[in-house]
């Protein structure tokens, strides 16, 4: 069996612990034979650990009597910026790292793992809101904020909250294969098994958060006209602005040029169509506004590190 330990501490985010725990638990429930995972919670001290929302979790073990682990998962939460300074915990993490196959952080659990020094020089991600602070505190880390999750050697890190579910599914796929991971995703009624290099913020969601007035409604119009020519001039005209003023305003609101935003929007919509329909690659490319399937394939590979067909085969249910 694959032993997975989940750290529990005061001030953790309950979903960061319970979400992955339920994903691994579902894998056990759906396994045709013996359950593949032995699951345990590990407290810093005897007694209950209290999550941010008041939920009390009674760990099955403490640091002193924890079982040998294949995988260790560290949830995030406001308490992560307290226990990261716990010298006893950091010593335990460094000692465990020498004999644990995978050490995983969810959301701001990265603070705990980063404080150990184990991640120096490695690529990491975390909740987008805390990425700049992590990069400032730990300049030796290569922080990539625009990722759901990523893996660097024996370490895996993820973005906020639900990204921990995606990471847990990826670990199950690594252990048991893609069919098992997809079956767990279907069982938990997850919309889609998302790849780690998908952005934490989709372009339409970013528009809802950042845009307002003409800019907010412009993105809705863009989504309805992806198949057409979305030049800066046409977008500026739709927003009733001069081209020069529109370009400056767009960059100020969304932090990227209109051309880059349009490509991101097109590629995200292509991902949805690849996994949600059986349309040909050529038809999808044309439907999201690429002039040729070759141009679409090049842009898709540059963004996601895989061809459209590989993406469909891996992530379609």
N, C-alpha and C positions, 0 to 999 in steps of 0.2 A: 504493500500500500504506500501511497504517496502522502507523507505527513505534512500537513499545512498548519502552521501556527499563526494566529492573528493576535497582535499585541493589543491589550486593552489598558487604557489609562484615563484618569480624570480629565474631562474636557475634550474627549475625542468626539468626532462627528459620528453619530450613530449609524448613518447610512454607509459611511466608509468601511465600517466593520461588518454590519449586517448584510449589506449588498453582496460583496464578494463571498461571504459565508453562505448565503442562499444560493449563489451561483454554483459553488462547489458542492453544496448539499443537493442541488438538483442533479448534478452529474452523478452523484451517488445513487439517487433515487431512480434514475433512468438507466443505469448500467445494467446490462443483461445478466451479468454474473455478480461476483463479489464487489462491493463498493470500492472504487479505486482510491478514494481519499479518506485519510484519518484526520479529522479536524479537531483543533484544540484552541482555546483562548489562553493567553498568557498575561497575567497581571504583573505590575511592578511590585505589588505588595499583596499579602493575603487580604481577602475581603473584596467587596464589590468595587468596581470602577464605574463612575458616573459620567455619562455622556453629556454633551452640551445641552440636550433637550431634557435632561433629568433621568433618562433611562438608566437603570442600574443593571450592570452586567457582572455576573459572578464568574470570574475566570476559572478554568479547570486546572490551571497550573500557575506558578510564579516563575520568575527568572531563575530561581535556585533549582527548581525541580522540573523544568521544561524538558520535554522529550527531545531526542535528536530530530532535527527538522530537515525536510527536503526544501520547503518553501516557507519563508517568513514574510508576513504582510503587516505593514505599519500604516494604520489609518491616520487621517488628518484630523483637524479640529483646533480650536483655540488653545487647547492644552498642549499642542505640539510645540508651541513657542515657550513652554514652561519645562516640559520633560526633556527637551533637547539639551538642556544644561545639566541633566542628571548624570553625573560622572559614572555612577554604578551601571546605569543603562547603557551608556556609551561603551564602557569596557565590555559589557556582555555582548553588544552588537559586534564589536571588533573580533571578539573571540569566536562568536557563532559564525561570522563570515568565512572563517577558514574551513568550515565543514558543513555549510549550507549551500545547496545548489543555486537557489534563487532568493534574493531579498528584494521585496517589492514595497514601494510607498504609494499610497493613494492620496491625491490632493496635497494638502500641506503636511502630510506625513513626511514629505521631503525634508522639512526642517530637522526632524529627528535623525534621518539617515545622513543628511549633509553634515551635521555636526560631528559625526563619527570620523570624517575624513576619508571614508571608503570610496567616495564618489569623485575624488579629485581628478580633473581632466576628462571626466565622462560627460556624455550627453544626457540631459535630464529635462523633465517637464514637470509642471505643477499647475494648480489653478491659475488662470490667466491674471487674476487680481494680485497674486503674490509673486509673480515671476520676477518683477523688477527688484523686489526686496531680497529675494533669494540670490539673484545675481550680484547685488551689492554686498550682501553679507558673505557670500562664498564666491569670490571672483575666479576661483579655480574650476568652477563648474561651467559647462557649456549649456546654458539654459535655452531651450527651444519652447517658447511659450505657446506657439500655435500648433500644438499636437495634442491629440487625445491621450496617447500613451506612447512610450518608446522603450526600447530595450538596448542596453549597452553592457555586453558581457553578462555577468551573473546578476546584474541589477536591472530592475524595471521600475519606471516611474509613470504616474498618470496625472491627468488633469483633475478637475473637481467632480465630486459626487458621482454622477452616473458614469463618468469615464472609468471609475473603478470596476464597474460591471463589465465594460468592454475589455479591460485588461484581464479580468478573471477569465472571460471567455477565451481570450488569446492564449492564456496559460493552459486552459483545458484543451484547446486545439493542439498546442505543442505536446501535451501529454497523451491525449487520447485520439487525436485526429480531428479533421474538419467536420465530418458527419456528426460526431458526438457534440461538438461545440454548437453546431446549428440546431441540433435537437434540444439542447439546453436553452438556446435563445428562443426557440418556438415555445417551449414549455413555459418560459417566464414571460411570454408575450412581449418580447423586445422587438422593436420595429425592424431593426436590421442589425446584424453583427458588424459593427463599424471597424474599419482598419485604424491602426494607431496614428497614421500620418494624416488622418482627416482632421480638419481644423476644429478646435473647441467651439468657436463661434462660426456658424454658417454665415454666408454673405447676407441672406435675407434677415437673419436674426440681428446681425450687426447693424443693419439698416434700421430695424425697429428700435434698437437701443440708442444708436448714435444719431440717426437722421430724424428730422422733423419737418413739418411743412412740406415744401416742394421737394426736398431731398428724400424724405421718407416715402412720399407717393411716387417719386421717380423710380425707385427700385421695384415697386410693384409693376409699374409700366414696363420696365426692362424685362422682368420675368415673363410678361405676356408677349414680348417682341424679341426674344432671344434669337429667333431664326433670321431676323433681319439685320441690316447694317446699323450697328450701334456706334457710330462715330461720335467724337466729341462734339462736333457741330450739331448733330441730330439730338444728342442728349441735352445740350445747352438750349436748343430751341424748345424741347419738351419742357424744360425747367423755366422757360421764359427768362433766360439770362444771356448776356453776351458770352461768347466763347471764352474770352480771357477771364472774366469774372467767375464763370462756371467752373473752370479748371481749378482756380485758386480755392473756391468754396468747397469743391468736392474733396480735394486733398486735405483741407482743414477738417472736414467732417469725418472722412473715412480713413485717413492716414495712408492713402495710396492713390495713384493716378486712375482716371476713369478707365483707361485701357486695361490696366491690371485688374481692376475690380470686375470689369466685364468678363475677362477670361476666367477669373475665379468663379463667377456666377455661372458661366457656361459649363465649367468642369464639374461643379457641384451638382448641377441639374443632370449632367450626363451620368454621374454616379447613381443617382436615383433611378434613372431610366435603365441603366445597365442591369441593376439588381431587381427592378420592379417590372420589367417587360422582356419580351423575347424579340424585340425589334433588332434589326441588323445594326452592326457598328456604323455602317454608312448612313443609315437612316437617322440614327441617334446623333451622329456628327452634324448632319444637315439640320436636324431639328433644334439643336442648341446654337446654331450659327457659325459653324466652321465651314470654310469654303471647300475643304477637301478632307477626306478621311485620313490622309497622310498627315496633314497639319494637325488634325485632332489627336491622332495617335502620338505624335511628337510632344504636343502640349500635355497630354494626359500622362505620359511616361515621366516627363520632367516634374510634374506636380506630385504624382503618387508612386513613382518608382516601379510601375508595372504597366503592361499594355492594357487597353480596355478589355480585351478578351480574358486576360489573366485575372483582372479585377472581377469580372463577371463570374468566372469559374470559382473563385475563392469566396466571394461574399454574397452570391445570389442564393436565396433559399429555395 
